[in-house]
Amino acid sequence: MKEDTILKVLPWDVRSIIQKEKLEFEYLQEIRLREGKPLIFLYHDTEVIPGAKARRPYLVTKDNIREMLEYISNYSLYACEQEMRQGFITIEGGHRVGLSGQAIMENGKVKNLKYISSVNIRVAHEMIGCADAVFPYIVCNRMLCHTLIVSPPGCGKTTLLRDLIRQISEGNSWLPGLAVGVVDERSEIGGCYMGVAQNHLGIRTDILDGCPKAEGMIMLIRSMSPQVIAVDEIGTVEDIHAIEYAMQCGCRMIASVHGLNMDEASNKPVLGDLIRRRMFQRYVVLGNEKGPGEILGIYDERGSVLCRNL
């Protein structure tokens, strides 16, 4: 159960608080522990600070942080060094535990973290079927269009991408099931734990977990013969070149990028050139005014509006 996988990595004091507050895990989004600061939950898009109304908030202690790190790492932080250098550890259930403290540098790159003072659990939520409304606009003659999801942080782009992958892999009324290759650089799409995806990505999906996107796309093409490649948060020159290569190899692309709207995406130095050359055939723009996952608009390669406010 999702509740069990989260509770077992929390300090005992924090577990008791969650149970006392009667928080429903379905709506729990983040749990933030900062040493010497109040414990904060992000719940149903609202901050909850236990004890704040009585002016007695629970203050996170160094022992809380230490206890939690022991649970997360199974009492061996050294074994988690590879993940920690990225600033997070993925735990069972696909939940991501973000860490901050003092960086240990080696040859100009982050080797590890020490003196951890802040921990943030981002609770993984799957929304099966959230991509249903998108498919009529990204499929033409039972052929998947190259699609880019444009979204600010926290608007559900990874959740939407995940359900797109699942349905493309399983097949639906719009498409037959297709072989999908996923490059999951930050373990957010599949939420892999010990190499096994914790989220539902379909029966025809192969995942490269923790691999840089550009390198991973090329590896998948050479080794797994995907019909579709999916990646989250593209942006580097290497990413763009790998996407072009994948498209030239006949793969359909599903990707996401940070952006407020189409204008901002078009003005990004590298991505803008890809948009101007009409490499992507569909753009799905997300917002958060009515909650995560709100679809503000879907556009074709020319920038023409196909629909608004789904």
Phi and psi in degrees as GROMACS dihedral restraints (atoms count N, CA, C in turn):
[ dihedral_restraints ]
;  ai    aj    ak    al  type     phi  dphi    fc
    3     4     5     6     1   -55.7    20    10
    4     5     6     7     1   -42.1    20    10
    6     7     8     9     1   -60.0    20    10
    7     8     9    10     1   -43.0    20    10
    9    10    11    12     1   -66.8    20    10
   10    11    12    13     1   -41.0    20    10
   12    13    14    15     1   -66.0    20    10
   13    14    15    16     1   -28.9    20    10
   15    16    17    18     1   -83.2    20    10
   16    17    18    19     1   -47.3    20    10
   18    19    20    21     1   -57.8    20    10
   19    20    21    22     1   -36.7    20    10
   21    22    23    24     1   -72.7    20    10
   22    23    24    25     1   -11.7    20    10
   24    25    26    27     1  -104.0    20    10
   25    26    27    28     1     1.0    20    10
   27    28    29    30     1   -91.9    20    10
   28    29    30    31     1   148.3    20    10
   30    31    32    33     1   -58.9    20    10
   31    32    33    34     1   151.1    20    10
   33    34    35    36     1   -56.6    20    10
   34    35    36    37     1   -40.0    20    10
   36    37    38    39     1   -60.4    20    10
   37    38    39    40     1   -41.8    20    10
   39    40    41    42     1   -71.4    20    10
   40    41    42    43     1   -37.9    20    10
   42    43    44    45     1   -57.2    20    10
   43    44    45    46     1   -45.2    20    10
   45    46    47    48     1   -62.9    20    10
   46    47    48    49     1   -38.6    20    10
   48    49    50    51     1   -65.4    20    10
   49    50    51    52     1   -43.7    20    10
   51    52    53    54     1   -59.6    20    10
   52    53    54    55     1   -43.2    20    10
   54    55    56    57     1   -68.9    20    10
   55    56    57    58     1   -37.0    20    10
   57    58    59    60     1   -68.0    20    10
   58    59    60    61     1   -37.9    20    10
   60    61    62    63     1   -75.1    20    10
   61    62    63    64     1   -12.3    20    10
   63    64    65    66     1    56.0    20    10
   64    65    66    67     1    46.7    20    10
   66    67    68    69     1   -78.8    20    10
   67    68    69    70     1   133.7    20    10
   69    70    71    72     1   -87.8    20    10
   70    71    72    73     1   125.6    20    10
   72    73    74    75     1   -64.7    20    10
   73    74    75    76     1   -21.5    20    10
   75    76    77    78     1   -60.4    20    10
   76    77    78    79     1   -29.1    20    10
   78    79    80    81     1  -110.6    20    10
   79    80    81    82     1     1.7    20    10
   81    82    83    84     1   -82.2    20    10
   82    83    84    85     1   122.3    20    10
   84    85    86    87     1  -106.2    20    10
   85    86    87    88     1   -41.6    20    10
   87    88    89    90     1  -144.5    20    10
   88    89    90    91     1   149.7    20    10
   90    91    92    93     1  -126.6    20    10
   91    92    93    94     1   116.7    20    10
   93    94    95    96     1  -113.2    20    10
   94    95    96    97     1   124.7    20    10
   96    97    98    99     1  -119.1    20    10
   97    98    99   100     1   119.3    20    10
   99   100   101   102     1  -124.0    20    10
  100   101   102   103     1   124.3    20    10
  102   103   104   105     1   -54.8    20    10
  103   104   105   106     1   125.6    20    10
  105   106   107   108     1    80.8    20    10
  106   107   108   109     1     0.9    20    10
  108   109   110   111     1  -117.7    20    10
  109   110   111   112     1   163.9    20    10
  111   112   113   114     1   -64.5    20    10
  112   113   114   115     1   144.6    20    10
  114   115   116   117     1   -67.4    20    10
  115   116   117   118     1   134.5    20    10
  117   118   119   120     1  -131.3    20    10
  118   119   120   121     1   133.4    20    10
  120   121   122   123     1  -110.0    20    10
  121   122   123   124     1   141.5    20    10
  123   124   125   126     1  -100.2    20    10
  124   125   126   127     1   113.7    20    10
  126   127   128   129     1  -132.8    20    10
  127   128   129   130     1   117.1    20    10
  129   130   131   132     1    56.1    20    10
  130   131   132   133     1    42.6    20    10
  132   133   134   135     1    65.9    20    10
  133   134   135   136     1    17.2    20    10
  135   136   137   138     1  -130.0    20    10
  136   137   138   139     1   138.9    20    10
  138   139   140   141     1   -74.2    20    10
  139   140   141   142     1   134.2    20    10
  141   142   143   144     1  -121.0    20    10
  142   143   144   145     1   121.1    20    10
  144   145   146   147     1  -115.5    20    10
  145   146   147   148     1   100.4    20    10
  147   148   149   150     1   -56.0    20    10
  148   149   150   151     1   130.6    20    10
  150   151   152   153     1    84.0    20    10
  151   152   153   154     1    -3.5    20    10
  153   154   155   156     1   -65.2    20    10
  154   155   156   157     1   -37.7    20    10
  156   157   158   159     1   -64.2    20    10
  157   158   159   160     1   -32.9    20    10
  159   160   161   162     1   -89.4    20    10
  160   161   162   163     1     7.7    20    10
  162   163   164   165     1    58.4    20    10
  163   164   165   166     1    31.9    20    10
  165   166   167   168     1  -134.7    20    10
  166   167   168   169     1    62.3    20    10
  168   169   170   171     1   -65.6    20    10
  169   170   171   172     1   150.6    20    10
  171   172   173   174     1   -75.2    20    10
  172   173   174   175     1   122.7    20    10
  174   175   176   177     1   -95.7    20    10
  175   176   177   178     1   128.3    20    10
  177   178   179   180     1   -71.3    20    10
  178   179   180   181     1   135.5    20    10
  180   181   182   183     1  -106.3    20    10
  181   182   183   184     1   166.0    20    10
  183   184   185   186     1   -60.8    20    10
  184   185   186   187     1   -36.6    20    10
  186   187   188   189     1   -65.6    20    10
  187   188   189   190     1   -35.8    20    10
  189   190   191   192     1   -58.3    20    10
  190   191   192   193     1   -47.5    20    10
  192   193   194   195     1   -62.8    20    10
  193   194   195   196     1   -46.6    20    10
  195   196   197   198     1   -60.6    20    10
  196   197   198   199     1   -45.1    20    10
  198   199   200   201     1   -60.8    20    10
  199   200   201   202     1   -42.9    20    10
  201   202   203   204     1   -66.4    20    10
  202   203   204   205     1   -41.4    20    10
  204   205   206   207     1   -62.2    20    10
  205   206   207   208     1   -36.0    20    10
  207   208   209   210     1   -65.0    20    10
  208   209   210   211     1   -43.1    20    10
  210   211   212   213     1   -66.4    20    10
  211   212   213   214     1   -44.6    20    10
  213   214   215   216     1   -62.7    20    10
  214   215   216   217     1   -41.5    20    10
  216   217   218   219     1   -93.2    20    10
  217   218   219   220     1     3.0    20    10
  219   220   221   222     1    56.7    20    10
  220   221   222   223     1    40.8    20    10
  222   223   224   225     1    66.9    20    10
  223   224   225   226     1    24.1    20    10
  225   226   227   228     1  -145.7    20    10
  226   227   228   229     1    84.6    20    10
  228   229   230   231     1   -63.2    20    10
  229   230   231   232     1   -29.5    20    10
  231   232   233   234     1   -58.9    20    10
  232   233   234   235     1   -38.0    20    10
  234   235   236   237     1   -68.2    20    10
  235   236   237   238     1   -17.0    20    10
  237   238   239   240     1  -101.7    20    10
  238   239   240   241     1    11.5    20    10
  240   241   242   243     1   -57.1    20    10
  241   242   243   244     1   -40.5    20    10
  243   244   245   246     1   -60.5    20    10
  244   245   246   247     1   -42.6    20    10
  246   247   248   249     1   -73.7    20    10
  247   248   249   250     1   -39.8    20    10
  249   250   251   252     1   -62.9    20    10
  250   251   252   253     1   -30.0    20    10
  252   253   254   255     1   -65.6    20    10
  253   254   255   256     1   -18.8    20    10
  255   256   257   258     1   -89.4    20    10
  256   257   258   259     1    -7.2    20    10
  258   259   260   261     1    94.7    20    10
  259   260   261   262     1    10.0    20    10
  261   262   263   264     1  -158.3    20    10
  262   263   264   265     1   163.2    20    10
  264   265   266   267     1  -130.2    20    10
  265   266   267   268     1   133.4    20    10
  267   268   269   270     1   -93.2    20    10
  268   269   270   271     1   128.7    20    10
  270   271   272   273     1  -107.8    20    10
  271   272   273   274     1   171.6    20    10
  273   274   275   276     1   -52.3    20    10
  274   275   276   277     1   136.1    20    10
  276   277   278   279     1    98.4    20    10
  277   278   279   280     1    -6.4    20    10
  279   280   281   282     1    81.7    20    10
  280   281   282   283     1    10.3    20    10
  282   283   284   285     1   -78.3    20    10
  283   284   285   286     1   139.8    20    10
  285   286   287   288     1  -104.0    20    10
  286   287   288   289     1   127.8    20    10
  288   289   290   291     1  -106.7    20    10
  289   290   291   292     1   106.7    20    10
  291   292   293   294     1   -81.3    20    10
  292   293   294   295     1   143.7    20    10
  294   295   296   297     1  -129.2    20    10
  295   296   297   298     1   145.2    20    10
  297   298   299   300     1  -143.0    20    10
  298   299   300   301     1   147.7    20    10
  300   301   302   303     1   180.0    20    10
  301   302   303   304     1  -141.4    20    10
  303   304   305   306     1   -95.6    20    10
  304   305   306   307     1   128.5    20    10
  306   307   308   309     1   -80.0    20    10
  307   308   309   310     1   137.6    20    10
  309   310   311   312     1   -97.9    20    10
  310   311   312   313     1   117.8    20    10
  312   313   314   315     1  -100.0    20    10
  313   314   315   316     1   148.1    20    10
  315   316   317   318     1  -149.2    20    10
  316   317   318   319     1   119.6    20    10
  318   319   320   321     1    54.8    20    10
  319   320   321   322     1    39.4    20    10
  321   322   323   324     1    78.5    20    10
  322   323   324   325     1     5.2    20    10
  324   325   326   327     1  -124.3    20    10
  325   326   327   328     1   155.1    20    10
  327   328   329   330     1   -72.3    20    10
  328   329   330   331     1   122.1    20    10
  330   331   332   333     1   -93.5    20    10
  331   332   333   334     1   -36.8    20    10
  333   334   335   336     1  -167.8    20    10
  334   335   336   337     1  -178.5    20    10
  336   337   338   339     1  -124.6    20    10
  337   338   339   340     1   146.5    20    10
  339   340   341   342     1  -138.2    20    10
  340   341   342   343     1   171.2    20    10
  342   343   344   345     1    50.9    20    10
  343   344   345   346     1    52.5    20    10
  345   346   347   348     1   -62.4    20    10
  346   347   348   349     1   125.5    20    10
  348   349   350   351     1  -120.0    20    10
  349   350   351   352     1   -13.3    20    10
  351   352   353   354     1  -137.6    20    10
  352   353   354   355     1   138.5    20    10
  354   355   356   357     1  -134.0    20    10
  355   356   357   358     1   134.7    20    10
  357   358   359   360     1  -132.6    20    10
  358   359   360   361     1   115.1    20    10
  360   361   362   363     1   -89.8    20    10
  361   362   363   364     1   120.0    20    10
  363   364   365   366     1   -97.9    20    10
  364   365   366   367     1   110.7    20    10
  366   367   368   369     1   -74.6    20    10
  367   368   369   370     1   123.4    20    10
  369   370   371   372     1   -75.4    20    10
  370   371   372   373     1   129.9    20    10
  372   373   374   375     1  -126.2    20    10
  373   374   375   376     1   129.0    20    10
  375   376   377   378     1   -98.2    20    10
  376   377   378   379     1   138.6    20    10
  378   379   380   381     1  -122.3    20    10
  379   380   381   382     1    85.4    20    10
  381   382   383   384     1   -61.6    20    10
  382   383   384   385     1   124.0    20    10
  384   385   386   387     1    94.9    20    10
  385   386   387   388     1    -0.7    20    10
  387   388   389   390     1   -67.1    20    10
  388   389   390   391     1   -17.3    20    10
  390   391   392   393     1   -92.7    20    10
  391   392   393   394     1     0.9    20    10
  393   394   395   396     1   -53.0    20    10
  394   395   396   397     1   -45.3    20    10
  396   397   398   399     1   -70.8    20    10
  397   398   399   400     1   -16.7    20    10
  399   400   401   402     1   -83.5    20    10
  400   401   402   403     1   -34.1    20    10
  402   403   404   405     1   -55.3    20    10
  403   404   405   406     1   -39.7    20    10
  405   406   407   408     1   -58.3    20    10
  406   407   408   409     1   -21.7    20    10
  408   409   410   411     1  -100.0    20    10
  409   410   411   412     1   -14.0    20    10
  411   412   413   414     1  -112.7    20    10
  412   413   414   415     1     7.5    20    10
  414   415   416   417     1  -122.5    20    10
  415   416   417   418     1   129.6    20    10
  417   418   419   420     1  -126.7    20    10
  418   419   420   421     1   122.4    20    10
  420   421   422   423     1    52.5    20    10
  421   422   423   424     1    44.0    20    10
  423   424   425   426     1    58.7    20    10
  424   425   426   427     1    27.3    20    10
  426   427   428   429     1  -118.8    20    10
  427   428   429   430     1   126.8    20    10
  429   430   431   432     1   -70.1    20    10
  430   431   432   433     1   131.8    20    10
  432   433   434   435     1   -83.3    20    10
  433   434   435   436     1   146.5    20    10
  435   436   437   438     1   -59.1    20    10
  436   437   438   439     1   120.3    20    10
  438   439   440   441     1  -127.0    20    10
  439   440   441   442     1   135.2    20    10
  441   442   443   444     1  -120.5    20    10
  442   443   444   445     1   125.8    20    10
  444   445   446   447     1   -92.5    20    10
  445   446   447   448     1   123.6    20    10
  447   448   449   450     1  -109.9    20    10
  448   449   450   451     1   122.7    20    10
  450   451   452   453     1  -157.4    20    10
  451   452   453   454     1   140.7    20    10
  453   454   455   456     1   -68.5    20    10
  454   455   456   457     1   164.3    20    10
  456   457   458   459     1   -60.1    20    10
  457   458   459   460     1   145.5    20    10
  459   460   461   462     1    78.9    20    10
  460   461   462   463     1    14.3    20    10
  462   463   464   465     1  -106.7    20    10
  463   464   465   466     1     9.0    20    10
  465   466   467   468     1    90.5    20    10
  466   467   468   469     1    20.3    20    10
  468   469   470   471     1   -65.8    20    10
  469   470   471   472     1   -40.1    20    10
  471   472   473   474     1   -69.3    20    10
  472   473   474   475     1   -36.5    20    10
  474   475   476   477     1   -63.0    20    10
  475   476   477   478     1   -43.9    20    10
  477   478   479   480     1   -65.1    20    10
  478   479   480   481     1   -45.4    20    10
  480   481   482   483     1   -58.6    20    10
  481   482   483   484     1   -41.7    20    10
  483   484   485   486     1   -61.5    20    10
  484   485   486   487     1   -43.4    20    10
  486   487   488   489     1   -73.2    20    10
  487   488   489   490     1   -32.1    20    10
  489   490   491   492     1   -59.6    20    10
  490   491   492   493     1   -46.4    20    10
  492   493   494   495     1   -59.9    20    10
  493   494   495   496     1   -47.2    20    10
  495   496   497   498     1   -58.0    20    10
  496   497   498   499     1   -47.7    20    10
  498   499   500   501     1   -71.6    20    10
  499   500   501   502     1   -36.2    20    10
  501   502   503   504     1   -63.9    20    10
  502   503   504   505     1   -40.9    20    10
  504   505   506   507     1   -69.2    20    10
  505   506   507   508     1   -42.4    20    10
  507   508   509   510     1   -78.2    20    10
  508   509   510   511     1   -30.3    20    10
  510   511   512   513     1    89.9    20    10
  511   512   513   514     1   146.4    20    10
  513   514   515   516     1  -147.5    20    10
  514   515   516   517     1  -165.2    20    10
  516   517   518   519     1   -69.0    20    10
  517   518   519   520     1   -14.6    20    10
  519   520   521   522     1   -96.9    20    10
  520   521   522   523     1   -29.3    20    10
  522   523   524   525     1  -140.5    20    10
  523   524   525   526     1   149.6    20    10
  525   526   527   528     1   -75.3    20    10
  526   527   528   529     1   162.2    20    10
  528   529   530   531     1   -63.2    20    10
  529   530   531   532     1   132.7    20    10
  531   532   533   534     1  -121.4    20    10
  532   533   534   535     1   151.8    20    10
  534   535   536   537     1   -73.6    20    10
  535   536   537   538     1   122.8    20    10
  537   538   539   540     1  -116.1    20    10
  538   539   540   541     1   131.1    20    10
  540   541   542   543     1  -106.7    20    10
  541   542   543   544     1   124.9    20    10
  543   544   545   546     1  -113.4    20    10
  544   545   546   547     1   125.4    20    10
  546   547   548   549     1  -101.3    20    10
  547   548   549   550     1   107.6    20    10
  549   550   551   552     1  -108.0    20    10
  550   551   552   553     1    76.4    20    10
  552   553   554   555     1   -59.5    20    10
  553   554   555   556     1   -38.2    20    10
  555   556   557   558     1  -109.4    20    10
  556   557   558   559     1    16.0    20    10
  558   559   560   561     1    58.6    20    10
  559   560   561   562     1    30.9    20    10
  561   562   563   564     1   -95.2    20    10
  562   563   564   565     1   -30.1    20    10
  564   565   566   567     1   -75.5    20    10
  565   566   567   568     1   -58.4    20    10
  567   568   569   570     1   -86.6    20    10
  568   569   570   571     1   -22.1    20    10
  570   571   572   573     1    58.8    20    10
  571   572   573   574     1    47.3    20    10
  573   574   575   576     1   -64.4    20    10
  574   575   576   577     1   138.1    20    10
  576   577   578   579     1  -128.6    20    10
  577   578   579   580     1   116.5    20    10
  579   580   581   582     1    55.0    20    10
  580   581   582   583     1    40.4    20    10
  582   583   584   585     1    85.0    20    10
  583   584   585   586     1    -4.8    20    10
  585   586   587   588     1  -110.0    20    10
  586   587   588   589     1   127.3    20    10
  588   589   590   591     1   -64.6    20    10
  589   590   591   592     1   131.8    20    10
  591   592   593   594     1   -92.0    20    10
  592   593   594   595     1   -14.5    20    10
  594   595   596   597     1  -103.7    20    10
  595   596   597   598     1   158.3    20    10
  597   598   599   600     1   -84.5    20    10
  598   599   600   601     1   111.3    20    10
  600   601   602   603     1  -117.7    20    10
  601   602   603   604     1     8.5    20    10
  603   604   605   606     1    96.7    20    10
  604   605   606   607     1   163.6    20    10
  606   607   608   609     1   -83.3    20    10
  607   608   609   610     1   -12.5    20    10
  609   610   611   612     1  -113.3    20    10
  610   611   612   613     1    27.7    20    10
  612   613   614   615     1  -109.0    20    10
  613   614   615   616     1   132.6    20    10
  615   616   617   618     1  -114.9    20    10
  616   617   618   619     1   136.9    20    10
  618   619   620   621     1  -120.1    20    10
  619   620   621   622     1   132.8    20    10
  621   622   623   624     1  -104.2    20    10
  622   623   624   625     1   107.2    20    10
  624   625   626   627     1   -94.1    20    10
  625   626   627   628     1   135.4    20    10
  627   628   629   630     1    72.3    20    10
  628   629   630   631     1    16.5    20    10
  630   631   632   633     1  -103.8    20    10
  631   632   633   634     1   137.9    20    10
  633   634   635   636     1   -54.5    20    10
  634   635   636   637     1   140.5    20    10
  636   637   638   639     1   -59.5    20    10
  637   638   639   640     1   -49.9    20    10
  639   640   641   642     1   -60.8    20    10
  640   641   642   643     1   -48.2    20    10
  642   643   644   645     1   -65.8    20    10
  643   644   645   646     1   -39.7    20    10
  645   646   647   648     1   -65.7    20    10
  646   647   648   649     1   -39.2    20    10
  648   649   650   651     1   -60.0    20    10
  649   650   651   652     1   -43.9    20    10
  651   652   653   654     1   -68.7    20    10
  652   653   654   655     1   -39.4    20    10
  654   655   656   657     1   -60.5    20    10
  655   656   657   658     1   -43.9    20    10
  657   658   659   660     1   -64.1    20    10
  658   659   660   661     1   -42.3    20    10
  660   661   662   663     1   -60.1    20    10
  661   662   663   664     1   -40.9    20    10
  663   664   665   666     1   -75.9    20    10
  664   665   666   667     1   -28.6    20    10
  666   667   668   669     1  -109.4    20    10
  667   668   669   670     1   -30.8    20    10
  669   670   671   672     1  -117.2    20    10
  670   671   672   673     1    -3.2    20    10
  672   673   674   675     1    48.3    20    10
  673   674   675   676     1    55.2    20    10
  675   676   677   678     1   -72.5    20    10
  676   677   678   679     1   148.3    20    10
  678   679   680   681     1   -88.6    20    10
  679   680   681   682     1   -25.3    20    10
  681   682   683   684     1  -133.9    20    10
  682   683   684   685     1   139.7    20    10
  684   685   686   687     1  -118.9    20    10
  685   686   687   688     1   134.5    20    10
  687   688   689   690     1  -124.4    20    10
  688   689   690   691     1   132.2    20    10
  690   691   692   693     1  -140.6    20    10
  691   692   693   694     1   154.7    20    10
  693   694   695   696     1  -112.3    20    10
  694   695   696   697     1   138.8    20    10
  696   697   698   699     1    57.2    20    10
  697   698   699   700     1    66.0    20    10
  699   700   701   702     1   -77.2    20    10
  700   701   702   703     1   165.7    20    10
  702   703   704   705     1   173.8    20    10
  703   704   705   706     1   -29.1    20    10
  705   706   707   708     1   -84.4    20    10
  706   707   708   709     1   163.8    20    10
  708   709   710   711     1   -59.2    20    10
  709   710   711   712     1   -40.2    20    10
  711   712   713   714     1   -63.0    20    10
  712   713   714   715     1   -39.8    20    10
  714   715   716   717     1   -59.1    20    10
  715   716   717   718     1   -47.6    20    10
  717   718   719   720     1   -62.8    20    10
  718   719   720   721     1   -43.5    20    10
  720   721   722   723     1   -62.4    20    10
  721   722   723   724     1   -40.2    20    10
  723   724   725   726     1   -67.3    20    10
  724   725   726   727     1   -36.7    20    10
  726   727   728   729     1   -64.0    20    10
  727   728   729   730     1   -44.7    20    10
  729   730   731   732     1   -60.2    20    10
  730   731   732   733     1   -42.5    20    10
  732   733   734   735     1   -62.0    20    10
  733   734   735   736     1   -44.3    20    10
  735   736   737   738     1   -62.3    20    10
  736   737   738   739     1   -42.6    20    10
  738   739   740   741     1   -63.5    20    10
  739   740   741   742     1   -40.2    20    10
  741   742   743   744     1   -67.7    20    10
  742   743   744   745     1   -23.5    20    10
  744   745   746   747     1   -84.9    20    10
  745   746   747   748     1    -0.2    20    10
  747   748   749   750     1    94.5    20    10
  748   749   750   751     1     4.5    20    10
  750   751   752   753     1   -80.5    20    10
  751   752   753   754     1   142.7    20    10
  753   754   755   756     1   -85.5    20    10
  754   755   756   757     1   141.8    20    10
  756   757   758   759     1  -110.3    20    10
  757   758   759   760     1   134.2    20    10
  759   760   761   762     1  -125.3    20    10
  760   761   762   763     1   119.2    20    10
  762   763   764   765     1  -142.6    20    10
  763   764   765   766     1   169.5    20    10
  765   766   767   768     1  -134.6    20    10
  766   767   768   769     1   159.7    20    10
  768   769   770   771     1  -151.5    20    10
  769   770   771   772     1   148.5    20    10
  771   772   773   774     1   -73.7    20    10
  772   773   774   775     1   133.5    20    10
  774   775   776   777     1   179.6    20    10
  775   776   777   778     1   146.6    20    10
  777   778   779   780     1   -76.9    20    10
  778   779   780   781     1   -34.1    20    10
  780   781   782   783     1  -163.3    20    10
  781   782   783   784     1  -176.6    20    10
  783   784   785   786     1   -66.3    20    10
  784   785   786   787     1   -35.9    20    10
  786   787   788   789     1   -61.6    20    10
  787   788   789   790     1   -45.0    20    10
  789   790   791   792     1   -65.7    20    10
  790   791   792   793     1   -41.7    20    10
  792   793   794   795     1   -61.7    20    10
  793   794   795   796     1   -40.3    20    10
  795   796   797   798     1   -67.2    20    10
  796   797   798   799     1   -24.4    20    10
  798   799   800   801     1   -89.8    20    10
  799   800   801   802     1    -3.5    20    10
  801   802   803   804     1   -68.3    20    10
  802   803   804   805     1   134.5    20    10
  804   805   806   807     1   -51.5    20    10
  805   806   807   808     1   -48.9    20    10
  807   808   809   810     1   -92.2    20    10
  808   809   810   811     1   -47.0    20    10
  810   811   812   813     1   -62.2    20    10
  811   812   813   814     1   -36.4    20    10
  813   814   815   816     1   -56.2    20    10
  814   815   816   817     1   -37.7    20    10
  816   817   818   819     1   -65.5    20    10
  817   818   819   820     1   -38.4    20    10
  819   820   821   822     1   -64.0    20    10
  820   821   822   823     1   -39.9    20    10
  822   823   824   825     1   -68.1    20    10
  823   824   825   826     1   -43.4    20    10
  825   826   827   828     1   -64.2    20    10
  826   827   828   829     1   -29.8    20    10
  828   829   830   831     1   -85.5    20    10
  829   830   831   832     1     2.7    20    10
  831   832   833   834     1    58.9    20    10
  832   833   834   835     1    40.2    20    10
  834   835   836   837     1   -70.6    20    10
  835   836   837   838     1   -39.7    20    10
  837   838   839   840     1   -87.3    20    10
  838   839   840   841     1   143.2    20    10
  840   841   842   843     1   -98.3    20    10
  841   842   843   844     1   -20.7    20    10
  843   844   845   846     1  -139.9    20    10
  844   845   846   847     1   144.5    20    10
  846   847   848   849     1  -128.1    20    10
  847   848   849   850     1   125.2    20    10
  849   850   851   852     1  -110.1    20    10
  850   851   852   853     1   115.2    20    10
  852   853   854   855     1  -103.1    20    10
  853   854   855   856     1   124.5    20    10
  855   856   857   858     1  -104.8    20    10
  856   857   858   859     1   156.2    20    10
  858   859   860   861     1  -140.2    20    10
  859   860   861   862     1  -172.9    20    10
  861   862   863   864     1  -141.9    20    10
  862   863   864   865     1    16.0    20    10
  864   865   866   867     1   -65.0    20    10
  865   866   867   868     1   -36.8    20    10
  867   868   869   870     1  -103.9    20    10
  868   869   870   871     1     9.2    20    10
  870   871   872   873     1   119.7    20    10
  871   872   873   874     1   160.6    20    10
  873   874   875   876     1   -56.4    20    10
  874   875   876   877     1   142.4    20    10
  876   877   878   879     1    91.8    20    10
  877   878   879   880     1     2.0    20    10
  879   880   881   882     1   -67.1    20    10
  880   881   882   883     1   126.2    20    10
  882   883   884   885     1   -94.1    20    10
  883   884   885   886     1   108.5    20    10
  885   886   887   888     1   -76.9    20    10
  886   887   888   889     1   -33.7    20    10
  888   889   890   891     1  -174.6    20    10
  889   890   891   892     1   155.9    20    10
  891   892   893   894     1  -125.1    20    10
  892   893   894   895     1   131.5    20    10
  894   895   896   897     1  -124.4    20    10
  895   896   897   898     1   154.6    20    10
  897   898   899   900     1   -91.8    20    10
  898   899   900   901     1  -174.9    20    10
  900   901   902   903     1   -65.4    20    10
  901   902   903   904     1   -21.3    20    10
  903   904   905   906     1   -89.3    20    10
  904   905   906   907     1    -3.7    20    10
  906   907   908   909     1    88.6    20    10
  907   908   909   910     1     5.9    20    10
  909   910   911   912     1   -73.6    20    10
  910   911   912   913     1   140.6    20    10
  912   913   914   915     1   -76.5    20    10
  913   914   915   916     1   124.4    20    10
  915   916   917   918     1   -93.8    20    10
  916   917   918   919     1   -32.7    20    10
  918   919   920   921     1  -164.4    20    10
  919   920   921   922     1   162.5    20    10
  921   922   923   924     1  -134.2    20    10
  922   923   924   925     1   149.4    20    10
  924   925   926   927     1    49.2    20    10
  925   926   927   928     1    59.7    20    10
